[in-house]
Amino acid sequence: MKISQNAYSKIENNITGLTVHHVKQLSQILDVPMLDLLKDDFEIHKPVLLPKLVHKQDLLQQIDILKQSIETKKASKHDLYLVVMSLLLSAEDAVSAVH
């Protein structure tokens, strides 16, 4: 990764964090998706139980809430901003196409 032993030690000991560039490098080296590297080991994810019937308007509303939340973040500082927004817009288009 072209970092010094001292920098590596600081990362291992939680003195400094990894940059997005370093996470991308690790992702490529380990052949693991970036999101897997960013997951907190201590996160406990409960399974999402969807009701049997989901209304189109409710889905569109939730997508809009996510878009607004992401837009309030400083987009210029996040490499994945455009990817996330593109995915949300694609999801919105897919839901809108449903009758």
C-alpha positions in Angstrom: 0.0 0.0 0.0 3.1 2.2 0.0 2.7 3.4 3.6 5.4 3.5 6.2 5.7 0.9 9.0 4.9 3.7 11.5 1.7 4.7 9.6 0.7 1.0 9.4 1.2 0.7 13.2 -0.9 3.7 13.9 -3.8 2.2 11.8 -3.5 -1.1 13.6 -3.6 0.6 17.0 -6.6 2.8 16.1 -4.5 6.0 16.4 -5.3 7.0 12.8 -7.9 5.8 10.4 -7.7 4.5 6.8 -8.3 6.9 4.0 -10.8 6.0 1.3 -7.8 5.5 -1.1 -6.4 2.9 1.3 -9.7 1.1 1.7 -9.9 0.9 -2.1 -6.4 -0.5 -2.2 -7.2 -3.1 0.4 -10.4 -4.0 -1.4 -8.5 -4.7 -4.5 -5.6 -6.6 -2.8 -7.9 -8.8 -0.7 -10.5 -9.1 -3.5 -13.3 -8.1 -1.1 -16.0 -5.5 -1.7 -15.3 -2.1 -0.1 -18.5 -2.2 1.9 -17.4 -5.5 3.5 -14.3 -3.7 4.7 -16.2 -0.8 6.1 -18.6 -2.9 8.2 -18.2 -2.6 11.9 -17.3 -6.0 13.4 -19.6 -5.3 16.3 -22.7 -4.3 14.3 -25.6 -6.6 14.8 -28.0 -6.5 12.0 -31.5 -7.7 12.6 -33.2 -9.2 9.6 -35.5 -6.9 7.9 -39.0 -8.2 7.9 -41.1 -6.7 5.2 -44.8 -6.8 5.4 -46.5 -9.0 2.8 -47.9 -6.0 1.1 -45.7 -2.9 0.4 -47.3 0.1 -1.1 -45.6 1.8 -4.0 -46.0 5.3 -2.4 -44.4 4.1 0.8 -41.4 2.8 -1.1 -41.1 6.1 -3.1 -41.3 8.1 0.2 -38.5 6.0 1.8 -36.3 6.5 -1.3 -36.9 10.2 -1.1 -36.0 10.3 2.6 -32.8 8.5 1.8 -31.9 10.8 -1.1 -32.6 13.9 1.1 -30.4 12.4 3.9 -27.5 11.7 1.5 -27.9 15.1 -0.2 -27.4 16.9 3.2 -24.0 15.3 3.6 -21.1 17.0 1.9 -21.2 15.2 -1.4 -17.8 16.5 -2.5 -16.1 14.6 0.3 -17.6 11.2 -0.5 -16.3 9.2 -3.4 -19.4 7.0 -3.5 -21.9 9.8 -3.4 -22.6 9.6 -7.2 -22.9 5.8 -7.0 -25.3 5.8 -4.1 -27.5 8.6 -5.7 -27.5 6.7 -9.0 -28.7 3.5 -7.2 -31.4 5.4 -5.4 -32.6 7.0 -8.7 -32.6 3.6 -10.4 -34.6 2.2 -7.5 -37.0 5.1 -7.7 -37.4 4.5 -11.5 -38.1 0.8 -11.0 -40.7 1.4 -8.3 -42.3 4.2 -10.4 -42.7 1.8 -13.3 -44.7 -0.7 -11.2 -48.5 -0.3 -11.6 
